[in-house]
Amino acid sequence: MTTMNEAVHWSADLGGGTRVALIQAGRFRSDAGALLGVVPRMMWNSLVVDEIDHDHRILQALNCLLVETPAGRVLVETGIGDRITEKGRAMRQYEGTWILPALEAAGFAADTVDAIALSHLHYDHAGGILKSDGSLAFPRARLVAQRAEWEVAHGSNARLVASYDQPELALVRDLGLQSAPEGETEILPGVSVFPTGGHSAGHQGVLVRGADRTVAFFGDLAMRPWNANPKWVTAFDDFPLHSVAVKTELFARAAADGWTVVLSHEPVHPVGRITRDRDRFAFEAGE
Ligand SMILES: [Zn+2]
């Protein structure tokens, strides 16, 4: 581990002037059963026994990446942010430092971020775009979420929009649409986003390629180590069969090419590799 300071959970030099730092923007709790989807409790209970609370919720970290390249800086994800109501904060047991002060504590000034790549626009990923006063937290950054994601986030299907904070997203929608990619796009040399769908209609992953090493972030398709099994899909996934198919394809590539994978909500060991495990895959923590 090449930790720069306490605010940085993990960092790595990928070669060629590209570095990645993992910064956790607080934690919250989610219903364990919902996170494990159709998997029976007897199969997963032992995995969460240390962290599950009396309301059957488990601890979810808000993992964000700061990617530094010779061409600029990309922030991946923004967490829940600082604008959530007291009621929402209490309901989700959200605690910790939100992304702006967390990044600053790690030594990255807000106005040095050139782009924000968002895997999708659910409240726990897109909540840190604005400061509590409503101004942009990262004033120079363009927003990089798929156009399809902005569209579904502002739709009217009650099941599909349940995890979006629509009034909040409305405040940044015009800004977001100005720079919304449609399909696979290179944000900066070596940093690209690629649509995956599955968890949400416009969900995307992020790939950071250095000269020596590649880091992949699969967003909420890979929240926790057990999600390395393509069939272990959350009940929050809007298109679960698509999640299974796209995970199978992406994890095969990650395993074959030896990508370092960062999990979106794993609190303790979020960095590792995906390896083949019989007809499925496993996540092996390690740097
Ligand atoms: Zn999430």
Residues whose N, C-alpha, C, O or C-beta is under 5 A from the ligand:
A	BS01	ZN	D124 D220
